Amino acid sequence: MAHDDLHAVRRNDILTESLEDSNRPRWGYFGLAGSLAIGDNSYAPNATRRPPPENPDGEPIRNIQTKPLIKGAGPDVYFQFETPLANGDPYQDPGILQKRGKVTMLDPEAPFRPPGKVKNYKHRAPFPYEDHKDTLKDPRDVYQLHKDVMPLRQIYTNPPKKGGGGVLTKGVLFGMDEERAFPEHAPDDYEAPRQRRLEELNQHRAKLPEMPFKGMDFGGKHFQDNSELYTYDVPTHVPREPKQEIFKTAEHESAFKPSNPSKKGLVHGSFSFPDYLEDPVPGGALRRPPPEGEQPPAFRLGNPRVNPKPTPSVVSMTRNMRSERPSSFARPTL
């Protein structure tokens, strides 16, 4: 190679050792697989880009060249700023041409009058018309007008009764009798609802028999006889003559008897006693004595003694991965 490799000897030793120990079993490995990269730095030749050609002025050739983005809504942002079409246009709105000037009233009170023509009203009542003018009345005149006038009585009531606050005299309270005395106290028992309920239950239990009723009929019958329920005297079907069935029986000398009747009994029947067999293990099975010394605890399903982490962070370190699989990190030698 063109440049010197300072770690070529060490790298060759690691590669040789990894090739020798590649088939030796190791402990279980769970986690990220080892990297397939060879070494930390690659000695492969790096491709370098060719510098772009330059023009005689010293700048590279460019196909498209743009300016930085211009922001805003001013005339220098758009490609071309268009002036409004209304500038210099002789057309004017008819409302502007027919606009009236300020109206000046000859009578200053004209804006406060109602619209339309004022009608002239003629008083035709028998009594003379008096102009109301101001509606405000003088209190002195009103007093002198109603001083000697007594209005008619509309509601007749008795004088109010006084009492209360510990003074419960007769005629003060709203009682039922003429004296209107204070009502007598009526005691209310707290257990009154419970006592009434017990009395109702006792009356109900007194009417019950000693034993509940038990009927001997299985039920499932009608409330009347079947002959009364299903009998119908009026014919409803096509009349047909009933056919008389004639059965002819054969007369034999003796009753039928099979030639090979079935066997009966426990010995000669189909379910006979089995043959006697001796006990293959005399005395029965014996329980094995427990082993001597200290024994490990019994195995329990789903309860391992050690709970290792499935992906330990130690195996993911680059140094541990290199010591575990040096063949993946070895550098080739030419």
C-alpha positions as MATLAB code, in Angstrom:
seq = 'MAHDDLHAVRRNDILTESLEDSNRPRWGYFGLAGSLAIGDNSYAPNATRRPPPENPDGEPIRNIQTKPLIKGAGPDVYFQFETPLANGDPYQDPGILQKRGKVTMLDPEAPFRPPGKVKNYKHRAPFPYEDHKDTLKDPRDVYQLHKDVMPLRQIYTNPPKKGGGGVLTKGVLFGMDEERAFPEHAPDDYEAPRQRRLEELNQHRAKLPEMPFKGMDFGGKHFQDNSELYTYDVPTHVPREPKQEIFKTAEHESAFKPSNPSKKGLVHGSFSFPDYLEDPVPGGALRRPPPEGEQPPAFRLGNPRVNPKPTPSVVSMTRNMRSERPSSFARPTL';
ca = [
       0.000    0.000    0.000;
       1.038    3.579   -0.605;
       0.715    4.625    3.072;
       2.014    2.813    6.150;
      -0.385    0.934    8.413;
       0.638    1.349   12.058;
      -1.701   -1.405   13.341;
      -1.206   -3.988   10.631;
       0.484   -6.541   12.930;
      -2.115   -6.174   15.694;
      -4.926   -6.369   13.194;
      -3.503   -9.544   11.651;
      -3.263  -11.189   15.084;
      -6.880  -10.337   15.900;
      -8.055  -11.724   12.551;
      -6.136  -14.971   13.061;
      -7.497  -15.411   16.574;
     -11.076  -14.731   15.472;
     -10.834  -17.276   12.649;
      -9.590  -19.939   15.081;
     -12.304  -19.244   17.696;
     -15.140  -18.614   15.245;
     -16.690  -22.090   15.761;
     -16.251  -22.263   19.519;
     -19.605  -21.989   21.381;
     -20.110  -18.874   23.468;
     -22.781  -17.699   25.881;
     -26.130  -16.529   24.605;
     -26.297  -13.138   22.939;
     -29.496  -11.103   22.738;
     -29.509   -7.639   21.325;
     -28.180   -5.788   18.311;
     -26.282   -7.943   15.868;
     -22.622   -7.195   15.308;
     -21.718   -4.735   12.639;
     -20.493   -6.154    9.318;
     -18.164   -3.204    8.767;
     -14.476   -4.110    8.639;
     -12.566   -1.875   10.999;
     -13.200    1.639   12.121;
     -11.671    3.372    9.114;
     -11.849    2.181    5.529;
      -8.691    2.243    3.436;
     -10.594    2.126    0.158;
      -9.756    4.980   -2.244;
     -12.118    7.917   -1.831;
     -13.665    9.421   -4.959;
     -13.089   13.142   -5.310;
     -15.232   15.371   -7.467;
     -13.705   17.109  -10.393;
     -13.656   20.877   -9.963;
     -16.049   22.669  -12.310;
     -14.414   24.516  -15.283;
     -13.993   28.219  -14.934;
     -14.545   30.936  -17.527;
     -11.829   33.483  -18.319;
     -13.341   35.864  -15.745;
     -12.679   33.357  -12.974;
     -16.344   32.439  -12.111;
     -17.907   29.020  -12.745;
     -20.472   28.561  -15.478;
     -24.047   28.972  -14.220;
     -27.230   28.097  -16.059;
     -29.765   29.965  -13.907;
     -28.994   32.738  -11.494;
     -31.644   34.351   -9.305;
     -31.795   37.084   -6.745;
     -32.812   36.575   -3.141;
     -36.539   36.502   -2.432;
     -38.200   39.897   -2.083;
     -40.974   40.103    0.505;
     -43.755   42.597    0.935;
     -46.553   44.204   -1.138;
     -44.680   47.148   -2.629;
     -44.190   47.998   -6.318;
     -40.667   46.475   -6.332;
     -41.981   42.979   -5.340;
     -44.192   42.200   -8.337;
     -42.928   41.694  -11.879;
     -44.718   44.848  -12.994;
     -46.750   47.395  -11.063;
     -50.018   48.238  -12.811;
     -51.624   51.609  -12.229;
     -55.385   51.714  -11.518;
     -57.659   51.975  -14.523;
     -59.702   54.716  -12.855;
     -56.924   57.256  -13.186;
     -57.718   59.661  -16.048;
     -61.139   58.080  -16.731;
     -63.715   60.776  -17.709;
     -66.656   58.659  -16.450;
     -68.255   59.788  -13.202;
     -70.964   58.251  -11.046;
     -74.465   59.715  -11.665;
     -74.933   60.151   -7.918;
     -71.992   62.550   -7.817;
     -73.289   64.535  -10.781;
     -76.840   64.800   -9.351;
     -75.777   65.467   -5.777;
     -77.762   68.250   -4.156;
     -76.315   70.918   -1.995;
     -77.135   71.693    1.618;
     -80.847   72.449    2.237;
     -81.513   75.555    4.328;
     -84.965   75.866    5.905;
     -86.690   79.247    5.859;
     -88.490   78.415    9.105;
     -86.033   77.204   11.775;
     -88.787   75.069   13.419;
     -89.674   73.225   10.226;
     -87.422   70.175   10.970;
     -89.288   69.589   14.265;
     -92.807   69.514   12.793;
     -94.550   66.255   11.800;
     -94.709   65.430    8.121;
     -97.817   66.088    6.092;
    -100.488   68.759    6.192;
    -101.789   69.855    9.592;
    -105.555   69.351    9.872;
    -107.675   72.122   11.431;
    -109.846   70.607   14.281;
    -113.135   72.221   15.275;
    -114.479   71.698   18.839;
    -118.100   70.583   18.615;
    -118.677   69.277   22.188;
    -121.404   70.985   24.405;
    -118.867   71.852   27.094;
    -116.312   74.566   26.533;
    -112.821   73.510   25.539;
    -110.096   74.407   27.962;
    -106.514   74.348   26.910;
    -104.553   71.940   29.125;
    -101.272   73.719   28.831;
     -99.039   72.517   31.667;
    -100.148   69.255   33.392;
     -98.369   70.057   36.639;
    -100.857   70.657   39.534;
    -100.349   72.918   42.510;
    -100.348   70.877   45.773;
    -102.072   73.654   47.684;
    -104.984   73.758   45.266;
    -105.349   69.970   45.418;
    -105.415   70.052   49.227;
    -108.025   72.776   49.398;
    -110.156   70.848   46.865;
    -110.179   67.498   48.737;
    -109.886   68.751   52.339;
    -113.572   68.312   53.332;
    -114.297   65.289   51.074;
    -114.509   61.822   52.734;
    -114.210   58.871   50.303;
    -116.647   55.968   50.524;
    -115.621   52.965   52.623;
    -114.923   49.839   50.517;
    -113.521   47.134   52.876;
    -114.837   46.603   56.413;
    -112.445   44.854   58.858;
    -112.161   44.380   62.605;
    -109.457   46.141   64.548;
    -106.222   44.154   64.680;
    -105.616   41.800   67.602;
    -102.369   42.123   69.472;
    -100.413   39.279   71.032;
     -97.784   36.648   70.359;
     -94.259   36.268   71.578;
     -95.375   34.358   74.679;
     -98.636   36.317   75.082;
    -101.216   33.929   73.628;
    -104.495   35.540   74.680;
    -107.935   34.586   73.438;
    -109.016   35.914   70.100;
    -105.447   36.325   68.754;
    -104.791   32.964   67.103;
    -106.624   31.569   64.089;
    -108.509   28.809   65.891;
    -111.504   26.734   64.879;
    -113.867   27.692   67.706;
    -115.200   31.061   68.850;
    -112.660   31.487   71.612;
    -109.763   30.758   69.218;
    -107.728   29.172   71.956;
    -104.321   27.611   71.434;
    -104.748   24.043   70.058;
    -104.009   21.135   72.340;
    -100.827   19.148   71.824;
    -101.314   15.862   69.961;
     -98.419   13.442   70.627;
     -96.960   11.637   67.629;
     -95.305    8.299   68.307;
     -92.054    7.696   66.389;
     -92.825    3.966   66.083;
     -96.402    4.542   64.884;
     -95.722    3.470   61.210;
     -93.957    0.336   62.394;
     -96.782   -0.556   64.786;
     -99.394   -0.108   62.039;
     -97.375   -2.345   59.738;
     -97.120   -5.039   62.410;
    -100.861   -4.944   62.985;
    -101.510   -5.422   59.258;
     -99.108   -8.371   59.129;
    -100.713   -9.987   62.170;
    -104.163   -9.674   60.610;
    -102.840  -11.221   57.400;
    -101.141  -14.123   59.181;
    -104.262  -14.841   61.243;
    -106.151  -15.619   58.022;
    -103.490  -18.064   56.705;
    -103.871  -21.854   57.300;
    -101.320  -23.911   59.176;
     -99.837  -25.408   55.983;
     -99.811  -23.990   52.457;
    -102.274  -25.486   49.984;
    -100.995  -28.471   47.994;
    -103.146  -29.742   45.139;
    -103.015  -33.372   43.982;
    -103.949  -32.561   40.404;
    -101.135  -32.307   37.845;
    -102.993  -29.604   35.901;
    -103.016  -29.105   32.165;
    -106.791  -29.604   31.899;
    -109.619  -27.454   30.634;
    -112.208  -25.854   32.847;
    -114.891  -28.208   31.402;
    -115.066  -31.759   30.077;
    -113.586  -32.537   26.691;
    -116.907  -33.972   25.508;
    -118.621  -30.663   26.175;
    -115.758  -28.619   24.753;
    -115.095  -30.489   21.493;
    -118.571  -31.926   20.719;
    -120.371  -30.184   17.864;
    -123.691  -31.557   16.641;
    -123.773  -29.682   13.354;
    -121.798  -31.566   10.633;
    -118.905  -29.569    9.195;
    -117.188  -32.001    6.737;
    -118.132  -34.026    3.677;
    -120.258  -37.010    4.801;
    -118.477  -40.288    4.246;
    -119.399  -43.814    5.207;
    -117.049  -45.190    7.853;
    -114.912  -48.098    6.726;
    -114.989  -51.172    8.863;
    -111.521  -52.599    9.452;
    -111.329  -56.412    9.444;
    -108.292  -58.062   11.046;
    -107.601  -61.772   10.309;
    -105.457  -63.565   12.876;
    -103.645  -66.862   12.261;
    -104.356  -69.689   14.690;
    -101.248  -71.701   15.790;
    -100.973  -74.860   17.830;
     -98.547  -73.290   20.354;
     -96.938  -69.920   21.109;
     -93.866  -68.749   19.214;
     -90.503  -69.740   20.694;
     -87.107  -68.743   19.202;
     -84.640  -71.476   18.285;
     -81.675  -69.857   20.154;
     -83.032  -67.748   22.993;
     -80.793  -65.250   24.831;
     -78.920  -66.452   27.875;
     -79.891  -65.255   31.322;
     -78.013  -64.864   34.589;
     -74.617  -63.520   35.752;
     -72.636  -66.662   34.829;
     -74.153  -67.673   31.513;
     -75.308  -64.246   30.447;
     -73.529  -61.700   28.277;
     -71.948  -60.005   31.344;
     -70.012  -62.867   32.982;
     -67.329  -62.600   35.659;
     -63.728  -62.010   34.348;
     -60.900  -64.432   35.010;
     -58.786  -63.941   38.124;
     -55.383  -62.215   37.675;
     -52.716  -61.996   40.316;
     -51.277  -58.651   41.495;
     -48.226  -57.860   39.316;
     -46.610  -55.860   42.152;
     -47.040  -57.661   45.469;
     -47.618  -55.255   48.318;
     -48.444  -52.285   46.075;
     -46.249  -49.407   44.876;
     -43.732  -47.969   47.337;
     -43.002  -44.259   47.730;
     -39.372  -43.312   47.073;
     -37.645  -41.875   50.141;
     -36.485  -38.254   49.867;
     -32.801  -37.754   48.983;
     -30.356  -36.834   51.708;
     -28.683  -33.440   52.029;
     -29.788  -29.959   50.980;
     -31.827  -29.952   47.780;
     -32.652  -27.065   45.428;
     -36.175  -25.634   45.648;
     -38.859  -27.276   43.577;
     -39.503  -25.942   40.091;
     -42.457  -23.567   39.787;
     -43.841  -22.781   36.383;
     -43.722  -19.078   35.486;
     -41.489  -18.193   38.449;
     -37.822  -18.337   37.380;
     -35.145  -17.940   40.009;
     -33.188  -15.451   37.867;
     -34.814  -12.815   35.693;
     -32.148  -11.727   33.218;
     -32.687   -8.731   30.984;
     -33.363   -9.895   27.401;
     -31.366   -7.025   25.878;
     -28.561   -6.078   28.300;
     -26.800   -2.859   27.493;
     -23.388   -4.453   28.139;
     -23.494   -6.614   25.002;
     -24.263   -3.571   22.822;
     -20.993   -1.821   23.642;
     -18.514   -1.658   20.821;
     -15.694   -3.020   22.961;
     -17.700   -6.053   24.111;
     -18.926   -6.738   20.597;
     -15.361   -6.629   19.298;
     -14.119   -9.043   21.986;
     -17.086  -11.367   21.379;
     -16.887  -11.416   17.565;
     -13.450  -10.190   16.511;
     -13.845  -11.700   13.077;
     -16.471   -9.043   12.228;
     -14.074   -6.238   13.150;
     -10.908   -7.670   11.569;
      -9.227   -5.874    8.701;
      -8.218   -7.877    5.640;
      -4.553   -8.146    4.727;
      -3.243   -8.328    1.202;
];
